[in-house]
Amino acid sequence: MEDKYIILDGLKWRIPARLSGVAYPLCPKDLLRLDNDILADFSSTLVCPDCGRSFPLPRQLDMEKKYVVNKVNAKFLKNVKFINLDDESLPIAEDKIKSENSKYFVTSRLMKSKTGLRLVVYAGEKGNDKKTQIFVEPDIKRLAFDQKDLHPTDVFAKLEATFADGTKHEIKK
């Protein structure tokens, strides 16, 4: 892991790899550390000991240091996939079907929930925020949809689920 060097709020910052959660402000011109004074942690303005230039901060230095570290971490975490252990289901697999000549999209997610396996299918018109959300739950032989979203027949002419024991459920106009 390497040190990180960033610019935020008009200052250059060094975040040493060996010191997790620590950030040091640097003079943009002289690259000298700007927090040499113990009282500086409570200050909202820093002064470079070489060039004498002052740097106003949007918050006290101790809070700004934490903000810089949190901002860098948030940038990294933006691309991380989270597993929601508080939710009742965990994703197992996902598939997206795209067609250049179709105006519709279909995305499916296989989930493991407290009631067993659940297939969630999202479908709708490309570019439209409205979609249908369909649930297929083989362990309880259920075919359902989210009442808050589009009705499945607004996207499909007919939906049919046939379960392992031969039970069939269908949604049609």
Beta strands, then each sheet from edge to edge (+ up, - down):
strand 1: 4-8
strand 2: 11-15
strand 3: 24-26
strand 4: 45-47
strand 5: 54-56
strand 6: 89-97
strand 7: 104-113
strand 8: 116-125
strand 9: 132-137
strand 10: 142-145
strand 11: 158-162
strand 12: 168-172
sheet 1: 1+ 2- 3+
sheet 2: 4+ 5-
sheet 3: 6+ 7- 8+ 9- 10+
sheet 4: 11+ 12-
end
